[in-house]
Amino acid sequence: MVAENEETALIRVIDLAQQWSGCNFTRYNPSTLGRRVGRRMIDVRCQSVADYLDYLLTHPAEYPRLVSAMTIKVSRFFRDPEVFQLIDTVILPRIFARAAANNRQSVRIWSSACACGEEAYSIAILIAEILANEQTSHPNITLLGTDLDSQSLAAAAEGIYHREELLEISEPLRSRYFTQPLSLWPLQFQVAPQLRSMVQFTTFDLTNPTRLAPPSGIFSEYDFILCRNMLIYCQPALKLDILRRFFTCLRPGGFLALGRSESLPEYYTDRFETIDPRIKLYMKKETI
């Protein structure tokens, strides 16, 4: 009976979080949600989920903290250097070359489930380096970072990070693309204004089946979509829904990056060409 009451309380907590945020958490793996609620229980010193439910009902300020804890935030700058090496040397050059060959004036890149912006800014650094080394004109670049957690996006837009979060960034790149105002010295850095201006951050819920893409992406196809280390937390039906959305949003010849422990289901294996099976980079085929 105690276990049943705890399960009922957890369902109620998740339901309240959904009502408060508008996010559909029921399509995430239950074990993942249980662990994340458990972290909030520890923080507020609740011994049971039932106790935490009572706490939530009497402390409205807990709602944004709970929703933030329940969203998926596992990211860092240049996470998996091999992936970004391939993006730098293969994916981005092919995207720019294709745009030039087709006389296309825009390139669109979407970092979905971007957490606090580390992945989006990592891509921005690579693009800035490519453009700095090229003498020819380049297309207009839209780099979009989305997440369902508005608190994470606010942090991403501000672009302030602890120095330990920048360990994967070389000193020359850190000097070019980060500043350290006296107010942040010595432990924090801020993304330089010219890099922050390259990225647009907006709230978007990948679990919402009624919206195909963020508002700025509805009328244009994407050249590159990144969704790394998020699908592993989703139930199978949600994974398929998200991949269907990405497939629709990608232009023919567009690229998709997943996490190392993620893979395309069989339905999509003949719709994408595998660029690298180890680091899960794919290209949408020109013709299906």
C-alpha positions, 0 to 999 in steps of 0.5 A: 500500500505504501508503494502504491501511495508513492506511485500515485503521489509521483503521478500527481507530482508529474501532473502538477508539473505539466499543468504548471509548465504546459510540458508533456512529461508523461512521454519521458521514461518514468524511471528518469522522472522518478530520479529527477523528482528524487533530487528535488526531494533531497534538496527540500528534505522530503522523506517520501514522494507523498511528503514532496507532493504536500510540499509542492502544493504549499510552496508555489515557488517550487514549481519552476525548480521542479520543472527545471529538474525534470527537463533533460540537461546534459551538455558541455562545450564540445562534448565528444571532441570527435563529433565536433571534429567531424562537424568542423571538417566535414559537415559544415564545409559540405553545408556551405558548399551546397548552399553556394552551389545552389545559390542559396542565401541562407543556412539553418542549424537547430540545436534542439534540447540545448540546455544552457547553450553549450552545444549551440555556442560550440557550433557558433565557434566553429562557424565563426572560425570557418568564416574568419578564414574564408575570403569569399562571401557566405550565406546568412546563418540562422543558428537556433537553440531550443529547450523547454526550460525557460530558466536554462534558456535565460542562462544560455542567452546570458552566456556566463559559464564557470571556468571548469565548463570551458576545459574543452576549449583551447586557450586561443579560442577562449581568448577570442570568444569569451570575456572575463569582466571584473564582476566575473573574475576569476571563476567565470567567463561570458560568451563574447557579444559577437558570438552571442549575437549568432545564436537565437534561443527560444522555448520549444517542447519537442514532446508537443505533437501539435507543433512541427518546429520552432516558430522561426523554422516553420517555413524553411528547411534545416541544413543541420539538426542536433539532438544529442543525448535526449532521446535515450530518456524518451519512451519509444513512441516519443522517440519516433515522433521526434525523429519524424519531426526532424526528418520532415524539418531537414532539407534533402541532404541535411544532416542529423546528429544524435548521441553516441548511445542513440541510433535510428530505428529501422524505419529510418535507416533507408531514409538517411545515409550514415556519415559515421556510425560510431558518433551517430551522424546522418544525412537525409537522402536526396531521394527516398 
